[in-house]
Structure formats: structure tokens, C-alpha cells
Amino acid sequence: MPVVVVESPAKAKTINKYLGPGYTVLASYGHVRDLPPKDGSVDPDNGFDMKWEVGADSRKHVKAIADALADDNALILATDPDREGEAISWHLEEALRKRKAIKKDTPVSRVVFNAITKTAVTEAMANPRQVDAPLVEAYLARRALDYLVGFNLSPVLWRKLPGAKSAGRVQSVCLRLIVEREMEIEAFNPREYWSVKALLATPRGQEYEARLTTLAGSKLDKFDLENATQAEMAVQAVSSRALKVTSVEAKPASRNPSAPFMTSTLQQEASRKFGMGARQTMSAAQRLYEAGYITYMRTDGIDMAPEAVTAARDAIADRYGKDYVPKEPRIYKNKAKNAQEAHECIRPTEMSKDAAALKISDRDQARLYDLIWKRTLACQMAGARLERTTVEIGSDDGQVGLRATGQVVLFDGFLRVYEEGRDDVEGDEDGARLPQIAEGDKASFGKSGLRDQFAKADKSDSLVEDSAKGMARHDAAILAENAAVLGLQSHTQPPPRYTEATLVKRMEELGIGRPSTYASIVTTIQDREYVRKDGNRLIPEDKGRIVTIFLLNFFRQYVGYEFTADLEEELDHVSAGEADWKDILTRFWRDFSAAISETSELRISEVLDVLDDALAPTLYPPREDGSDPRTCPLCGEGKLHLKTSKSGGFVGCGRYPECRYTRPIGGDAAEAGDRVLGEDNGDEISLRSGRFGPYVQRGEATEENKKPPRASLPKGWTPDAMDLEKALTLLSLPREIGEHPEGGMISTNFGRFGPYVFHKGPEDAKGIYANLKDPADVFELGMNRAVELLAEKRANPGGRGRTAAKPLKELGEHPESGGAMSVMEGRYGPYVKWEKVNATIPKGTEPEDVTVAMAVDLIAAKAAKSGKGKKAPAKKAAPKKAATKKTAAKKAPAKKTAAKKTGTD
């Protein structure tokens, strides 16, 4: 009976159904071996020899497979059909040979299937092969490169940049993209421009919009109307003239569907439509694949199996009619660089079943399956047929010209099922519907006016249209007296910050990384706190900026886009059997090790000087008053300089410790709001920006007083609104309310978790903290309410100030063991509580119907099951079964989840 090894228990369970009792199906739970995180795991001086180690969590799984092979002398490696899957099969075979679980006569074969269906599994089992050596060598090269970069470059970061956590071959290039985009945004200078639109009407009174394209007989370009004066003259020119339709042109157009999903496009679309991160998307896709609902989800291929194309066309005809099926199947060319790693697209295994038919309970999985199913059907549907209409309107003197555009969908085709989302959408005037318009028609001004459409705008109004619908942002408006002609002020916008979707798309365009690694790379830079997510946008943290600038100055080649992409291409040649993996490693290591040695000799001060110069435009932007942007805004004597700490980079005064001025690396002192607020008792009270946010401080640090009093601004307090009175109020904290009736002072203050009231009685070993909801309570809370809050906290110490829950029904003492029994309301429904035992009440039973006898039975059953309750009646132990010789189980151990595969990049 052959032993079949897959990667996850869910996959093992599904495959076991198809193979039947003639096979033992076990899970490896992902990678079983890895390079130990210590020096010498890859030895460049000894042919890049690699020392592998079976992980602690993997030993029991390898043992289970070895034990199964003791009885079943045949091994079938059925891990995933990609480079990672091939590597896991190779690792398993090597580990089992090392344990001598594979004998000389043990047949070992490799099978792959792109989908977990009975047909795919049966066909794969009938066509076994050996482990693909070139694919394994490509994996070994990537793993060695990642180790050599990470293990040698990360310690340089730790020593030269305190707080930096790691660097990676692809991770650091990905971070560079985000940092450079942020620097583009900061350096961006917006340019003002105006546009003019008019609301016009046909002779039949149907209204439509047109935009000004010609003024004074000349064609208008985007920036021709530079200011409000020019815009007002243009509005007047349009509103004062009679207009008529000079031409109407209707052209047929068509739209074809997008290609089916591969890994990167699935991540992008899930982000656009559902806001799902790359890791969240891949996790849901993994579950769908293991359940047999979709094909393999790590692929850069977009071709589809012929039988799948036929099934899709049949499903389209059945659901939507034959008009939606094109005469010939659509063929999408595979973009993979070599055939060995080119897999089929991501598609449903059964085209006829939509998400409703499968009854998928998990929300993420249901949404993702629906997306995949719709995209797959759409890619084989007929194109949409449209009619695009362009209407030209002009004045008799030829001085003014306007244009209205719109389109009509004649046949929806694939649009009936699915339309691909867009990342940064702009207004699409072509999508508007136009009324019946004929050449020569008079174009009178609309009566409803643009005033209503644009929130009754007048010359001083600021208009912001709905950006979610892809409309532009307008900062001001000029409205004609007839309310039918509108001038709109706009400003050019900086490039948008990356989302996970647009970042993955850009990495794909540059050839950085591979589909299987995108999710792990984007996740890693967030886990390292180099990047944070604000809404759906990725923003670099200060330490992310510092790391990127450091690498660009000392290891530029290794964070170069072309270098990284070329290296990926070389590794693809290894996969195809066209290059030697050790030659690639030798060339890489020769230059990289020299760069490491050179940088290791630099002092931290030398590194900071280089980074300070490189970041100067960002750190020290010009000041409005023309003063030196490097002069300390507090002491006025010291020069600002880049400094580092465990929390990342910051700017500080060079006169430290005499002056302890600091601020984040983004922005200047004026933006941060740093200023002197006034004096109190001879001390200067100042507002400052520190690494952890704005704060107020009394006086300056001296040798006698190294830590002068300071207080952070509480949540809701802005630096702009700070004055001397507010600062003194903060510096006076904690505020004493008065003596507690039972003794001890009650006080309020701001703490790590927000505002609180505190009291420590004469007999208390430690004080009691009760959270306050409103920051204003720190300054306004009275004695009565303070005593009440503290009493509630003492009554329910773990409830963060909430009162203890009241029973739904009191049942009295336990008749056998003593102790109060009661019916409580829980998060998941009512339950019986006795001592430390909580027994859920069966569905359909109302709390008031619970009797003492019923409660005793429920408590006894729960106590016996969980081992709680010292006096609860115990059930008799069942006789032990005789131990069986065979230890390998066909089913995977309970309560284990599949180990996620992480990319080697």
C-alpha cells in the first residue's frame, strides 16, 4: 500500500477520498527542512555546501512518514506543482534517506496535479516521474542567495543602524519602491489649472454636459486656463454666446474581457474589490484549492486547459444563451518565462458551480471563489459592443467650442458577468449617456443649472467630488449668472501611494520576485515595521526610509531594479536546465562579500554623515523666513543632524545634552509646530515634537536636571491649538481630586492606555486604576463619580471598569458538591455557571426553563470533559484498546493547520 505525501492535512483528506483505502495519505505540513539561522549554514568556500536541519515541529511528521514506510514500501511525493513543492519533495526524500526509511528497493516517484479533482488526481497517479533536478537547483540557488544576503547584510544594519531589523534580496527592493514613491510625493509641486463645463439642453428639453475645448478660436490645452481670472473670462465667453450643435459622430466600439487570473492579478483584484491583503487572499485561495474548488493558486500562467475552455463555454451557453459564446474559444498566451514553471491559470474546477451552489461558509473564501468563477466565465465570453458618440458644439463666431461625449452599450457580452477593477481611476466622460442630439440643433443652456449638481456652488465655494467614483478633486468654482456654466479649479496631484495591489503589479512589471513570494514579501516589510498600512495605502516608516537610503548609498547594486530582475531571469535559466546554479552564486558572492567587508569598517558617525547628506532635502526643507533650515528651532545655536536609536531615525540638535530638541525625520520644525509657548516661574514652557509624538516641556535639560518635566499631548489635542495655559495644565498632572472616604488620595492622569483615575487606600498593597472614556474627565472628574468608578473597578477587577454581570436565573447551591449555580448570559449564548465550570445550555432551551437537576447534569458532563470541578461526578473510564503496531494514520492529526509556504525571496 503506497505512502502518498502531500503538504497539508486538508489536501490529504480530499485526496484520500479519491484514492481510496489502497493508499496511506499523509501530510508533511509544509517545508520539513531549512537552513539553521546561524553562521556557516551556507559555505561559499566549500562549493556553497548547505547544511539543512529538520525543524522541531516537522520531526514528528517525518517520523510518521518513516513509520508508514516501514509497512508500505513505496513512496509517492505529491506536493504542490511549483518550485516550492518540488523543493519540499526533494527535502522529504533526502530526510527519509538520511533516516534510512527509504531502502534500496523502495520505489520513489513524484506526481503533480494542478487541481484536486478525481480526474486530475487519477491522471497524475497514472503518470509519475522523478523529482525535477533543475527546479530543485533553482530553489537551492534562491535559498542560498537569500541566506547570504540576509545573514551577511542584516548584521551590518544592526551595527550601523540601531533599530533596523533585517534586509533581504527582494524585500529591500520592494521597500525601496515604497520609499521612493513617498519621496516623489513629498517633492511634488502641484500646478493650478481650470476647466469649464456647461449644462446644455436639446430642443426637446433633455439636458447634457459639455466641456470647453476651444476658446478665442484656439484649442485649449490642460494648463491654458492658469488662474481664476482666465477661468472667469472663459465662463463669461461661453455664457454670453448662443450655441448650436456643429457635428454628431457615432462610432462603433468593442471591449474584450481580461485574461483569467494568475497569482498577481488575483491579489490585485481582491485588493481592489474587497480590500483584501495579499496574505489574506492567498490564505483563502489555499483553502479553496485544498477543498478541490479551484486549480493551483500559485502560478504565473494564464492559459487554460482545453477541457476547461469547453466546460466554460457550455456553462456560458447554459446560463446566458448562445449569443454570449464567441464562435472561437479565446486563447490567452502564457507569459511565463520558461515552460517548467508555467502552470494553468487560476480557475474553478467545475465551471457549472457558482459560489451559491458550493455553499461556502467562510466569507473570504466565498467572495474569492465568486471572483474567480466570474472572471473565468467572462474570459471566454463574447466581447461587449458599444457605440461611442462625440458631439461638437460651437458659437456662430467660432470663438467658443465645447464637446460632449458618451457611449451606449449595444450588447453587454462579458460585462453581464464581470468587469475588471482599476486602481487609480479618473473621471470617464465617455461612460455618460447622451440624449438624442442632431447636427444643427440649438444648444440652449439647461434650466436646472449646475448650481444644484455641485452643491449650490458660488465663486467662493470649495468642491470635492466623490473620489471613490473616480472623479477629480476641485478646489474652487466660478459659476455664471445663468448657473449653467461652471469653472472648476484643480491642481495636479502627486503619484498615489502604493496599495498592496499596485505594489504587486509594479513588482511584476519590473520582474522582481515571483508569484509565490509576493504575499510574503509585502507582509514581511510590514512585520519589520518598515512600512505601515493606512487604510489601503502603504506608507514608509522612518526606519524604513533610513534602511533604504543606507542600502542605496552603500549597496546600491543589490537594491537595483534591473540587477534584481536580471538575477531572477538567471535563476529561471537554472530552472530550465540552461545554467549552472553554482556559477551564479560564485559571481554574486565575489562582489557582494567585498561590499560587506568595505562597509563593515565604517564607523556609525561616518554612515550617519552620508545618510544625513542624502536625506537633506527631506530633513531640512527651506524655511519661509529664509533662515538656515539646519539651525535648531529651540536653542537657535546648535545644528540639526540625523541620529538613530532602536526606534528608528530622528533629527536632533547637535548641542545634546545641553539642548534635547528632537523631531521625526519627516517635515521641518514649522510643520511640527515646535515653539516656545511662554514662561512660568522663570522656566521656558515649550512645545516640541519627539519620536513618539508632540509634547510640552518645562525648561531645558541641564547636568543637574537631565530630565525636565514633560507631558505628551493626549489624544484629540493638536499642536496648533496648544497655548501656555493648556501646557501648564498638562505639566501639573497628576491632578488630585481629594481624599477618598476610606482614606488615600484620588488622582487623575494620562497613561499608556489613555486617561484614568487612581486610588490607593491605606490598607491596599497596590493601587486601583479605572479607565476614563473622555480625556476631559482628567481635568473635570468630581469626587462622587470618581468614588463610583473606583468601586465598580474593585467589584470587577478584570472588567476594565464594567459592573459584574448579573445572573439570568439563580439556581441555588449544587446539591452534591456545594457552591452557587446560576444561569448567565454569554457571548455565545446562555450557560450554567458553577465554580470554574461553564456549561453551555442546549439550543432550544430557554434560560428560565433550566432546572437544578438539568444544571447538575450539564455541569457533570462539562467537568468530566474538561477536567474542571474538583467534586463533580466523574464518568467511568472506558477500557483501553490494545495498541496496534501501525503508527501511520491515514488522517492527519487533529487541530493542526497547514503550514503556510513562504517564498524564498
N, C-alpha and C positions, 0 to 999 in steps of 0.2 A: 504494500500500500504506500505509494509515493508521498513524501512530505512536500507540501506546497507552501512557500513562504511569500507573504505579501507584507505591506508596510503597516497597515492599521487594522485593528480588530473589526471595525465596521466593514472594511473591504473584505476581510477574511470571512465574516458572517455572510455577506452577499454572495461571494464566490462559492462558499461551501454548499449553498442551495443548488448551484448549477452543476457542481462536480459530483455531489452525492457522497455516499458512505465509502466509496473506494479510495478516498484521499484524506490525508490529515492536513488541514489548512491552519497554519499558524501565522502570527504577526511578529514582525521584527521591531515594531514601534519606532519607525524612522531609522536614522543612522545608528549603527551599533558601535562604530569606532570613530575616533577623531584624534587629532594631534594634541598631545598634552600641552597646556599653556605654560611652557617653561622653555628655557634656553636649550637648544640642541635638538628640538623635535624635527627640524629640517637642517641637514648638514650640507651646506654649499661646498665644503672642501672634500666631501666624500660622495660626489655624484648626486647630490641632493637627496641623499638617503633620508627616508621619512620614518619616524618611529610612531606607530599607531598604538592606541590604548582603548580597550573596550570600556565604555562608560559604566559607572556604578549601576545606573538604572537599567542598562542593557544586558548585564551579565545573566540575570535570571531568564531573559528572553532567549539569549544564545544557548543557555543550558537546556531550556525547554525544547529547542530545535534539535540540539545534540542528543537529548534523551529520546526524542521521537525517532531519530535516525538509527538508534540502536536496535529498534524493532522493524523499521521500514527503511530498507537500504536503497533509497532513491531520493534525490533532491531536485525539486523544480523551483527555480528562482523566478518569481512572478511580481517583482517590484515594478514601480511606475515606469512608463515608457519614455523616460528622458535621461539626460546626463546624470542627474542626481540618482534616479532609480537604478541606472547601470552601475553607479558607484556603490550603492548600497548592496547590490547583488555581489559585486566583487569583494566588498568588505566581509560580507557574510561567509562567502566561500573561503576567504583567507582565514577568518577567525575559526571557522569549523575545522579547517585542515590543521590549524595550529593546535586545536584540542584533540586532533586525531579522530574526530567524529565522522569525517569523510574518509572512507577506506579506499584502497586501490581499486576495488571492484564496484565502488559507489558511483552510479551514473549521475552526473550533474548537468542540468540543462537550464536554459533561460528562455522564458516565454514573455511576450508583451501583448497587451491588448489596449486599444485606445478607448474602449468603453466597457463597462462591467455589465454586459448583457450575456445571455446564454449563448447566442450565436458567436459573439466576439470571443468569449472565453473558450468555447469548444474549438473554434478555428485556431486560436493561439496554441492550445494544448496539442493540436494536430501538427503544428509547425514549430517545434522547438529549435533553438540554436544555442551557440555558446556566448558567453559574456563578450561584449564588443570591446576589444582591447584599445582601439583608438579613442573611443568615447571615454574609457577609464583614464587613459593617459591625459586627455584634455582636462578631466576633472582633477587629476593629480597636479597638473601644472597650475590650474587656478588655485587649488588649495595651498600649494607651496608658495605661490605669489602672495596670496592674502596673508599667509603666516609671516613671510619675510618682510612685507610692508608693515603689517600691524605690529609685529613683535619687535621690530627694529625702530620704527618711526614713533610709535606711541611713547616709549620711554624718553625719547628726545623731547616730545611735547611735555611730558610730566616735569622734566627737569627745567626746561626753558620757559614754559608757560604754566605756572601753577593753576590748577582748576581744569585744564584740558584733560579729556578722558581718553581719547583714542583717535587714531587716524586709520583710514582704510583705502585700499586701491580704488574702489569705486565710490565708497561712502564719501570720501573727501572731495571728489569731483562733483558729486551730487550737491554737497553743501556749498561748493563754490558757485554753482548755478544760482542758488537762492540768495547768497550774499551779494553777488554781482548784480542781480536784479534789484535788490534793495538799494544798492549804491546808485543804480540808474535812476530809481525813483527819487532819491534824495537830491541828486544833481539835476533833476528835471526842472526846466523853467517854462511854466505854462505861457501860452500865447493866446491873446484875446482874438476872437473873431465873432462876427454876427451873421445871422441868416434871416431871411424874410420869407414868411409864408402868408398865403391869403386863403380865405374861405370863399369859394365861388359857388354859383348856382346855375343850373341849366334853365332853359326857358320853361321847363315844367316844374321848377322849384326844388329839384333834387340837388343837395349840396355835396361838394367835394373839396379837397385841399390841393393846393398847388404851391410850389416853391419858386422863388425868384431865381432865374438863371441868366437874364440879360438886363443890364442897366446902362442907360445912355448909349444904347446901340452896341455895347460890347459884352462879350461873355464874362460872367462872374466866376472867378476862382474862389477857393475856400477862404482865403485871407484878404480878399479885396475890400470887404467891409471891416475895417480895423477897430472902429470905436463907435460910441453911441451917436455921435453927430452924423457920421456917414450912414449909420443904420436908420436914423430918423429921417434923413433926406430920402433914403430908398423907400421907406414906408410911405412917405408923402407922395413920392413919384408914382407908386403903384395905386394908392387910394384915390388919387386925383384924376386918374385916367379911365376911359371906357375901354373894356377889354372884350375880345372875341376869340373863339377857337380858330386857330390857323391851320392845324393839321391833327388828324387822328390816325395813328398807325397801330395796327394789331398784328402781332407776330406769334406763330405757334412756338411752343417751347416744351421741353420734356425734362423729367428728373428721373434718375435711376437710383435704385436702392444702394445702400452701403454694403460693403463686404461683410460676411459673417464674422463673429467675434474671434479674436485671438486674445492672449492674456492681457496685453497692454490696453487694447481697445475696450475690453470688458471692464477693466479697472477704471478707465476714463469715463465710460458711460454710466457706470454705477455711481461714480462720484458726482457726475452732472445731475443725474435724475433723482438719486436718493441721498446724496451727501455721504455715501459710504467710503471709508478709507480703504487703502489698498489691502491692508491686512484683513480687515473685516470682510471685504469682497472675496479674497482668496479662501478664507475660512469657510464661508458659506458655500463657495463653489466646490471645495474639497468634500463637504458633506453630501452635496448633490451627486458628485462623481461616485463616491463610495456607496451611495444608495442605488446607483445604476441609472440615474435620471439623465445625466449629461455625459459627454465624452470628456477626455482628459483635459484638465483646465490649465496646464502649463504648456503653452505652445506658441510658436511664432508663425504657424501655418494658417492659411485662410482657404485652403482647398477643402472640398467636401467629397466624401465617398460617393460613387455613382448611385449606390442603392439608397443613400440618404437623400440625394437630389431627387430621385424618383419618388421617395416617400413624401418629401416636402411638396412636390408638385401635386401629388394625389391629395394631400391634406388641404392644399390651397383650393383645388377644384371642388372638393367636398364641402368646404366651409363657405367659400366666396363665389364659386362659379367659375366656369372655364375662361371667361373673359379676363380673369386675373392671372391666368397662367400663360407665360410667354411661349411663343412657338418653339423656341430652342432653350434648353437649360442654360442658366447663366454660369459661366466658368470664371473663377477668380484665381489669378496667378499667385502661387506661393512666393512670399518674399523671403523665406529662409535662405541663408547663405550657403548651406550645404544640406544635402538630402537626408543625412543620417539624423539630424535633429529637427527635420521638418515633419510635423505631425498634422493631423487633420484639425480643422477649426473646432471651436467650442460650440457644440450644438446639442439638442435633445437627442436621446437615444430612440425615442418614439415620437415622431412628428405629429401624430394624431392626438397626443395628450397635452392639453394646456395645463396651467397651474391648478385650475379648479378641479380638473379630472384626477390629478395626483393627490389632492387634499394634503398638501404640505403644511404642517402646523407651524414650523418656525418662520417668523416674519421675514427675516433676511433671506432665507433660502427660497421662500415663496416669491418674493419680489425679484430675486435674481433669476430664478427659473423662468418667470414670466418674461423678463427682459430677453433672455437667451432664446426662448421659444419664438417670440415676436420677431426678433432680429433675423433668426434663421429662416422663418417663413418669408419675411419681407425680401430677403436677398434673392429669392427665387421667384418673386412676383413680377408682374408686368410693371413697366415704368408709368409714372404719372404724366398725363398730358395736360398742358396748361396753355393759356392764351395770355400773353403779356401785352398790355396796351399802354402807349405813350401819347399823351395829349399835350400839344403845344398851344399856349395862349399868348396873345400879344396885343399891344396897343396899335392904333392906326398909324401913329408917327414912328413906330419901330423902336422907341426908346426903352420900352419895358417888355420883357418876355418872361413867362412862367411856364412850368412844366408839371403835369400831374401824371403819375404812373400807378399802375395797378395790375392785378392779374386775376384770372378766372380759372378754376380747376375744372377742366372738361371731363377728365376721368381720373379718379383718385389713385388707382393702381395700388402700389405698395403702401402709400400713405394711409390707406384704410387700416393698416395694421400697425405701422411703426414709422417714426421719423427720428433720425439721429439728433441728439442734443448738440449744442455748441457751447464752448467755454466762455468766451467774452463776446457777447452778442451786441451788435449795433443795430440801430433802427433800420428796418427793412420796409422802405416805402413801396417796393414792388408788391408787397403782400396785401396792400389795400384793395378793396373792391371799388370800382368806379361805376357811376350810373351810366345810362345811355347818353352818349355825347356825340354830336355830329359836327363835322367841319363847317365853319361859318356861323355856328351858334353864338349868340350873345353870351358872354360870361359875366353875369352881374354878381355883385357882392352878396354873400349869404346873409340872411336876416338874423339867424340865431347867433352869429358872431363868434369870434374866437375867445371873447371875454369869458363866456360860460365854460368853454372847453378847458381853458387854462386858469381856472380858479379865480375868475374875475380880475385878471392881471391889469395893472396900470403901469405907468412909467417907472415906478419905484419898486414894483413887486419883484421878488425872487422866486423863480420857478424851478422846481426839481421834479422831473418826470420819473416814472417808475422804471428804475434801472433793471429790475427783475424781468421786465418785458423787453429789455434791450434798447431802451430809449436813451437819448443823450441827456446830459445834465446841463441845465440852462440857469445862469446866474442872475439875469435881469431881463426885463422885457420892455418893449415900446409898442404901445397899441394905438392904432389910428382911431380917429374920432368915430368912424363908422363901425369900429370894433370888429372889422373883417380882415384887417391886415395887421400882422404881428411881426415885430422884430425881436429876435432872440439872441441874447448874449451867451456865448460859450467860451470855454477855454480848452486848449488841447490838454489831454490827460496823459499822465505818465504810464509806462507799461504796467499792467496789473501784476500784483504778486502772484506767485505760483500757487495753484492748488495741487493736491496730490495728483489729480488727473492731468493737469497741464505739465507738471514736472515729469511724470512718466512719459508723456508724449514727447517732451523735449529730449529726454534721455534716449528714447527710441530713435528720434531723428538724428542724434549725434552718434548713435551706435555704442552708447555706454551701457554696460550691464546687459543682462538677458532677461526675458520674461519671467523666468522662475525666481529672479532675485529682486525685482523692482519693489515688491511689498516689503521685504526685509530691510532693504536699504533705506527706504523712506521712513520706516519705523525706527531704525537704529539712530538716525540723526536726531529724532525727537526724543528717544530714550536717553541719549547722551546730553540732552538739554542744550544742544547746539541750535535747535530750531524749535519754535513753539507754534501751535496752531491757534489762530484767532478766527473763529467762525470756520470757514473752509480754506482760509489762506495761510500760507507758510511764511513765518517771519523769523529772520535770524536773530538769535540772542547775541549778547555782547561777546560771550566766549566763542560762539560760532564764527563771528567776524574775525576775532583775533586769530583763531586757528587757521582760517582761510588765508588771511594776509600773511601769516607766518609761512605757510606752505607755498604761497605764490612767490615769496621772496627767497626762500631757501631750498624749495623742492619744486620749482615751477614745472619742470618737465613731467613730474609724476602726478600733477593735478591738471595736466593739459588735456583738453578735449580730444584733440587728434591723436595724441600719444595713447590715451586710454582706449579709444576706438580702434586704433591700429593693432594694439595688443589683443583686443577681443577678436579681431579678424585673424591674427596669427593663431590664436587658440582654436578658432573654427577650422583652420587648416589642419591642426593636430587631430581634431575630431574626424575629419575626412581622411585621415591617414596620409596627409600630404606634407607633414612637417614633424620634426623631432622635438618633443616637448622639453628635453633637457638642453637643447641648443638655445631655445627661447629663454629658459631660466638662466643659463650662463651669461647671455648677453645682458639681460636685465640686471642681474646681481652685480656684474662688474662695475657698472656706473652708479647703481643705487648705493652700494656699500661705501663707495668713495664719497658720495654726498653726505651720508650719515656720519662718516668719520670727520669730515670737514666741519659740519655743523656742531658736532658734539664738543668741539674745542672752544666754541664761542662762549663768552660769559653772558649771563642773563641781561646785564646792562647793555651789552652790545646788541643783543637781539631786540630789546625794547627800543633802542635808538632807531634801529632800522624800521621797526613797525610804527613808531611814532611819526617818522617822516612819511611813510607810505600812507598812513591814515590821516595825515594833517588836514587835507581838505574837508574831511568829515568831522574830525575832532575840533578843529579851530576855524569855523567859517567866519567870514568878515563880519565885523560888528557895525551897527548902524552909525555909531558915533566916530568910526574910523580909528578907534584905539586898537592897540595890539591884541589880537584875539587870544594870544598865549598868556597875557597878564592875568594873574589871579583876581577874580572879581571881588574877593573878600578882603584880602590884606593889601592888594594893589602893588605888592612888591615882588612876590615870587612868580616864577614862570610855570605854566601848566605843563604836565608831562604825562605820558601814558604809563600806567602802573598795572600790575597784575596781582591777583590774590586767588584763593581757592574758589571764590565765587565768580571769577572771570575778570575781564579787563575793566578799568575805570580811569578817569582822569583825576589827577591830584596835584596839589600845589607843591612846588619844589622846595618850599621852606618848611616842610614837615620836620619835626613835630611842632614848631612854633605856630604854623598855620595848618589846620587839619581839613582844609577845604577839599571835597571830592564831589564828583558827579559822574553819571553814566557816560559811556563813550558816544552815545547818540545825542546830537544837538549841542547848543552852547549855553552859556550861563544865562543869557537873556531869555532863551526859550524855557530853561528850567525854572526861572523865576527867582534865582538866588539874589537876596538883597538884605540890607540892614533895615530892620523894622522900627528901631528906636532904642532908647536907653531906659534902664530901670536900676535904681540904686547904684549907679556908676558902671553897670555892666551893659555891654552892647548886646541887644537881642537881634539875632539874625535868622533868616530863612535860608535853608541850604538843601541841596539835592545830593543824597548819598546813594550808595549802591543799592540800598533797599527802599528807596523812595524819599520823598521830601520830609524834612524835619526842621524843628526850631531849636536854637541853641542859645544858652546864656553865656556870654563872654567867650574868651579864647582859651585854647589849651596852653598850659604852661608846665614847667618842670614840677611845680608844687601841685598843680591841678591838671593832671593829664587827661582826665575825663570830665569836662564841664557838663552841667545839666543839659539834657536834650530830650526832646519828645517828638515822636513820629506823628505826622498828621493822620487822624483817624479816617476811616472810610467815609467818603462823602464830602470831606474838606478839601478844597482845591487851593494850590499855592497862590493863585490870583486873588483869592478872597481873604488871604491872611493879612492881619494887621497886628499892632503891638498888643492890643487888649486880648485878642484871641491867643496870641503866642504866650502871654503871661498866664492865661487861664490854663493852657496845656502844661506849662512848666510848673504850675502849682500843684499838679496832681501827684499823689492820690488825694482826692477830696474826702475829708472827714465829715460824715453826716451827723454823727453823735454817738452817745453811749447806748449800747443795747440794753433792754430792760433786765437781762440776766447777766450783764457785765461785759466789758470788752467793747472796743471802738468798731463802728461800722464805717467802711470807706468804699469809694468807687474809683475805678481807673480803667484804662485800656490795656488789654493784654494780648497775648499771641493769638487768642481765639476771639477777640473782639471785646466789647465793653462788659464789665462785670461789677458786682457788688460783693464785698468781702467782710467776713466777721470771724474773729477767733475769741471764743469765750475763755474765762479764767480756768475752766476745767478741761478745755479742748487740747488734745495732743497736736492737732494741726487745724488750720482754719478751713472755713467753708466758702467756696466760690459759687455764685449764682449768676448765670449769663443774663445780660440785659439785651433786649431786642433793639432799642433805639439808642444810638450814640449820645443823643441829647440827654438821656437819663443819667449819664455820668455826672452831669452838672446840675440836674434838676430833681433827681430822685429824692423823695421825702422819707422820713423815718418810718411811718406806718407801712408804706409799701415795701420798704427795704426789709423790715422785720418779717413781713408776709412772704416775700420771695425766699428769704433765708430759711424760713420754717418749711416751705414746700420742698426746698432742696434737701434739707435734713431728713424729711419724710421719705424722699425718693432719691437717694444719692446718685443712682445711675441714670436718672431720667432727665438730666440737664434742666432741672427746674420745673418739670411737669409733675402734677399730682399723681399719687399712686392710683393705678387702675382699680375701679370698683367692680366687684363680682356681679355677674348677671343673676346668680342664684347661689345662696348659701345652703350647703348640704349637711353641715354639722360635722361631728367627729367621725373618723374612719372607725367602723365597728370592731375591727380586729387589731389594728395597729395604733390607733390614736392619731391625732393630727387633723387639722381642719381640712375639709374638702369643699371646693366651690367650683362653680361654672364661670369661666372667664371668656371675654371676647378677645380673640387673637387675630393676628394678621391674615391667617388663612382659614378663619372660621372659629366657632366656639370650641372650647376644650375644657376638660375636667382637670383641676389643679389640686395636687396633694403633695406636700413637702416639695421635693425636687422633680416630681413626676408630672408631666403634662401629657394627658391622653386626649387625642382628638375625638370629638363626638362624631359618630357616623352620619353621613349625608342623609337628609330627610328627617333627622331627629331635632326637634326644637329644644333650645336650652331649658325652657320651663318644664319640658316633659322628662328631663333626666331625673331618675330616682337614685336613692342611696345604693341600692343593690346594683343598678346599672353602672354607677360610678365606680363601685368596688371592682366589678368585673373588668371595666376598661383600664383601671389603674393596674390591676394584677397583670393583664396582658401586656401593657406597655412596659411595666417594670421588669417582667420576665424577658422581654425582647431586648431592652437596653441595658439591663443590669443595674438600674437605679432602684432606690427604695429599699432600705435595709430590712424592712419587716414584711414586704409584700410577698404573698404566697408564690412559690416557685413551681414551675412545671417540671414533671419528671423528665430526666434526660433520656433521649432515645438511645437504644443500643448502638454502639459503634459498628460501622461496616468494616469488613475485612479489607485491608489495604491491597490495592491492585498493583501489579508490577509496572504497568504502563503509566508513565507520568505525563506524557504529552497529551494535551487536551485539544480537541478539535475547535472548541470555542475559546475565545480569548478571555483572559482573567477579567472579572467584573470590575467596574468603577475605574477603568483605565481609559484615557483618551488617546487618540492617535497623536504621536509626536509630530509636531509640525516640521516640515522640511524647511531648512533655511538655506538660502543661496550661499555659494562660496565666495561671492563678491563682497 
